[in-house]
């Protein structure tokens, strides 16, 4: 019986993010196109006799219940009544507070990995429900690929074709708290409703990407002008689409020509952490 699994835990970017309304429960209804990308963490899961043992290459993740990876084990083991334990080893590359969904991806990857390791035969739907109790973005990462996210991001519609191109991520040394960003952006919800509907706009490669705006830019760029400067810098190198991902702070550009993305990366990398990555297509 296999006792260890090593899995990739991939990041995502948001192709636009429209905040539709605030909900009675304090969350917000959104519309966004989630695109999984090849930039990833690595997670190894090993069966042990008892409990959850966590280790990582970063100091800010602890082996306690504040850690989303530990929460994933707790939720899974409680539901499936697992009598033994797991060792989780995380090689973290996706930054926290960057809008790339690294924590949610880790949770989804662990849930899927435990499902395989312990042969519990949980469906994607069941794993999504377990993951939703930890974070709104977790259900997306259970299947990944390209999906329209609505509701709090948990109402998902699969999109067959990824948004193609070479993706350049520019990651400044800025961490943006998601809940704080939502609290700041709520005052903009009174503005005239944007008539664009992401579901109607999306038509694969023919999509008018310039219409997929991220509402968080309304508050993030004035607060952090450096992010606006990065966006302009990427645009100057010929990206067909440039945006903040999620509530930030990562800015990304999508290039039709890989050579243009490589040139931009070589210039920008002297100032910022940069990553060249590619969209992932999942066959659902």
C-alpha angles and dihedrals in degrees: 000000000000111000101180134051128183115199140177116241106201130204128230138212128208116237093208126333120216119190104213104180146328115260128222089247091061096255124110131240110232143177120214142146108236114206119189114217135197095246103108154164121231124233128191119195120196128180114241132176100256145002130350123301114190129190133170144170091244126073098214094070112080132194094249142090092280086072114090090212090058090046089054091056092046094051094045097044092046093051096045095034094233107192097200133047146244140234113216119198114187125192100197120206102143108088123235117245093021100113092245098114096237096152094047090047090052090053093049092046092051093048091050092044094050089048089057096039094051096033092230093152094221114174122233088251092056092047090049090054092049091048094047089064088064103039141350094235095051096086091059092057094052088075101011121178115102119332140163108236121205136162105034087336094283098095099086135187118187118233115206100215125051121228097262130221141071112299122215115198118199111194116192122196091261127113116199120199108228097212091049091049091052091050091053095046096050092084088064092058090084092067122106109290115259107242093212116105115199093212091056094042098052112097103148116250090357093063116124092236093186089071092060098090127174111230091204089070087073090071105019098056096050089048094044108028089179089072090056089050091052091050091052090047093054091046090053089062092058106264112168090214132019128181149145110262114235110316089336160191097176116083117201137189128201115215127194090205117055090206090061091051091049091050092049091047092051091054100041097043092076088069105028143023106268134188130192110209143156138229118261122224117206120199103224 
